[in-house]
Amino acid sequence: MDASQERKITRLEPEKPMLFDLTDLRLFIHIAEHKSMTRAAERMHLSLGAASARMKELESRFGMRLLYRENKGVQLSPAGETLLRNAQQIMQQVERLKSEMQEYNNGIKGHIRIFANTTAVTEFMPEVLGRFLARYPQVNVALEERLNQEIVRGVQEGTADIGIAAGTIQAQGLHIINFSTDRLVLATAVEHPLAKAGKISFAETLDFPHIGLHEGSTLQHFLNRMVAEIGQRLQLRIQVRGFEAMCRMVEADVGIGILPYSAALRLSATTRLALVELSEPWAVRERSVLVQDLEGLPQYARELVEEICRSPAVA
């Protein structure tokens, strides 16, 4: 071999060992739950010596103490608490992966995960999914209610295949499809002092007790932010899980509520409500579908996006 050939030889660096494997994480979670190395080792069907060696090696790889070994058991260090939170999330993701992969053995041929706002989950997605799944019975859909920023982040990071949001969306790098417009309205009992207002500002409603949605609701999060921006306080008399419960409370004059006109119109068929227009520009809200790459989605997922966009339920 001449010198020129020698220069072409590339030295391969030895692979660095992984910081941890799934067995390490499961063992660590059991130790945290039982506060005992012995009981954790039993749960994992390991000898006490093997379990202890694994934890010492884990601490060595991270370069920090994860456990305090005491006479009465084992306690987590601050670094150990951080590892525990992340280990639990990783194991939840592993279990979700196993479950979703098992579905393919059971005949499922596709999976779509959707993050959506309150209105989408409660108002029009049930009908949309009913029609879609009738055509694609072997596709599994996971629909989760999330806040707008979580919807955007989920699609950007690939945690969700499709996002459905309302209002102004800041979503760099995503394909955004505006598919309908709705508006927020005030609902009151028919005898309420605001019932005949015609049009009213959001600030004027704050003199009266409100019926709100649960704290995880996109709409409630948005209204809380609007209240904070004008420096006032929202009098929440009660919080409920959905628009139907809100309208029942409003009808009984427990308080007033703000909800999308599409939901109010549907529920006014079974409840006696007065609907009052809000004067703020933000009351008019564009609905949007968010995807990373529409053409990159499977055919069945693209058809679901089309179903959402053409549905009469969102007109």
N, C-alpha and C positions, 0 to 999 in steps of 0.2 A: 504494500500500500504506500503510495507516494504522499508527499506533504499536502498536495492540494486535496487529495481524497480525505486525509485526516482532518482537514479543516471543515469538511462537510458533515462530520459526525456531530450530532447534537446530543448533549448530555441530558438525560432525563432525570429530573428531580424526583426524589421519592415522594409518594403521595402522603400528604398530611393526614393523620387520623381524624375521623369525625369527632366533633365535640361530644356527641351523644347519639344513642340509637333509641328506638321506641321502647325497648326493654328498660333502659335507664329511666326514661320519662315515666313509664308505668310504675316502676319501683319507687321513684321519688314521690309520685302522687300518693301512693299507699303509705309511705313513711309519714307524709304530711297529714294524712287523714287519721292514722292510728297513733301518731307520735311515738312510734315504736319501730325500731329496725327489725326486731324479732318477728312481730306480727306481719310486717310488710313482706319479709322474706318468705313467710309461710304462705301468704296470698299469692306470691309469685312462684311458689314451688322451688325456691332457691335455699341453699344452706345459708346460715347467718354469716359465715365467712365470705361467701361469694357476694352476698348483698353488700356487706361492708366494704369489700374490695371495689365493687362497682362504684359506690358513692365516693370513696377516696379518689378513684381514678377520675370521676366526673369533676370533683373539686380541683384536681390537679390540672385538668384540661382547661377549665375556666379560669384557673389561677386565683381562686378566692374561696373562702369558706361558705358553704351552703347550709350546713347543719351544725347545731351545737349539741354535742352528746353529753347528756346529764344523767344523774343517778335515777331520776324519775321518768326518763324517756328522752325523746329527741325534739328539739325546737329548731325552727327555721331561722336562719339569719335574714337580714334585709334582702340580700342578694338571692337567698333561697325563696323568699316570698315572691320576688319578681319571676324567678324560674318557674314557680308553681303556677302562677297565673298564665304564663305562656305555654307551659306543658299541658295544662287543662284545655286550652284553646286548640293546641296541636292535636291532642287526642280526640277532641270533638270533631275536628276536620277529618281525621283518619276514620272515625266511625261513620261520618257522613259519606265519605268516599266508599267505604265497604258497602254501605246500604245502597248507594246509587249503582255501584257495579253489580250488586246482587240482583237489582231490578232487571238488568240486561239478561241474566239467566232466567228470569221469570217471564220473559217475552217482551220487556220494554225495549223499544228500538231508538228512543231519543229522550233527551231531558232538556228542559228549558227552565232557567231560574229567572224570576222577574222580581225586581224591587219596584214598588209603586206607592203612590201617595194614598191618603185616606179615601178620597173620592173614587179613585180608580178601583180600589179593593172592594169598596162597599156598593158602588153604584153601577158600574158598567162591565167590569171584568167578569163577574159571574156569567152573564149572558154571552159575552165574547168567548169565554173558555168553554161554555156549554156547546156552542156551535163548532168551535175549533176541535175539541176532543171527540166530538161525534165523527169527524172526518179522520182524525188521527188517534184512534184508541190506544195505540202502542207508544204514544208519547206521554211522558210524565212531566207535569208542570208544578213548580214550587213558586207560590206567590206570597211575598212577604211585604207587609206594610213598613215603610221606612220614611225617614225625614229626607227632604230634598237633597241635602249635602251628602247623605249616606247613599242615596240613589245614584247621584253623579259619581261618587267615589267607587261604588260597587261596580258600575259599568266600566269605568276607567281601569280598575284593577283586575277586571275579569271575574269578580265574584258573582256578578249578575250578567246574564246574556242580554236582557232587555230592561230598560228603566222607563217608568211612566211618571212624569212630574208635571207640576203646574206653576205658572208664574215665570219670572225671569230666571233663566238658567245660565250659569257660567260653567261651561263644560268644554274646556280646550281639548281638541283632538277627537271629539265625539261627533257622530252623525246625529243631528237633531232634526226630527220631523214634527212640525207643528200640525196637529190633526184636528183640533177643534178649539172653540172658545167658550168659556163659561164665565159666570160672574157671581160674586158673593153678594148675598142679600141678607137683610135683617128679618127675622121671623119673630112675630109677637102674637100674643093672644088677641082675639078680635076686639076685646074690650080694653086693651092696653092703651095708655096715653099716647104712644108712638104709632099706633096702628094706622092712623089716617095721615101720617106725615108726608107721604108721597115720595120724598127723597130726604135723606138725613146724612149727616157726617158721622164717621165712626166715633169721633170725640163726644158727640152728643149722646151716644148710646151708653157711655161710661157712667152716667148718673144712675143707671139701673142695674140690678143684678143680672148676670149672664149665666146661661147654661153652656158649659164648655165641653169639649171632647177630652179624652184621656191624654195624659202628658206625652205619650208616644206619638200622638197624632201630628201629621204634617200641618194641618190647618191650625190646630191650637198653638203649635210652635210659631207659626207665622203671625197669628194675632197677638201673641205675647210680645213678639218683636215689634209689631206696630205700636202697641201700647207703650213700650219702653221708649220708642223713638219720639213720641209726643210728650213724654215725661208724666204720664198719668198711670192710674192703676185700674186693672180689670177686676171688678167685683164678681168673682166666681162663686155662685151659690152652690152649684153642684157640677160634677164632671161625670160624663156618661161615655159608653163605649161606641156609640154610633149615632147617625143622624135620626133614625127612627125614634130612639129613646129621647134625643134632644127635642124633637118636635112634640112628643107626648108631654114632656115637661113644660114646653112653651105653651101648648094648648091649655094646660092646667094653670097657667099664669104663675108658674114657679119662678120664671125668669124669661129673659129674651135670649135669642141665639143667632149666631151668624153661620151661614152654611151656603154651599153652592146652590144656585137657582135650579139646576137640574134635579138635585135631591129634594129641594123644597117643593118643586112642582109635582114630583112623583108622590111625595108624602102628603101633600095638601088634599089628595083624593080621599084620604082616610082620617085626616085631622083638620080641625078648624083653625086656620092660621091667617094672619095678615102678613103680607110680604112687602117690605119697604126697601127701595133702592138705596144703595150706599153711594155717596157722591165722590169718594176717593178714586183716583185713576187705578190704583192697585186692585180695586174690586173686580176689574175685568182681568181674567187670567187665561193665558194661553196654555193649552194642554200639549204636551210634547212626549214623543217616544224617543228614547236615547239608546243608541247602539254604538259599539266600537266601529264596526264595518258591516254595513248592511249586506253587501255582496258576499262577505265572508261567512255569514250565518248559514246553517243548514237550510235546505229548501223549506222544511216544515216550520222553522223559526221565522223565515221571511214571510211565509203565509200568515203566521200569527200577527206579525206587525201589520200586514195588509188588512187583516180582520179587524184589528183595533181601529185602524184609520178610517175604515168605511162603515163601521158599525152605526146603525141608526140610533143606538142608545147614547152616543156621545154627541149627537148633532145639537 
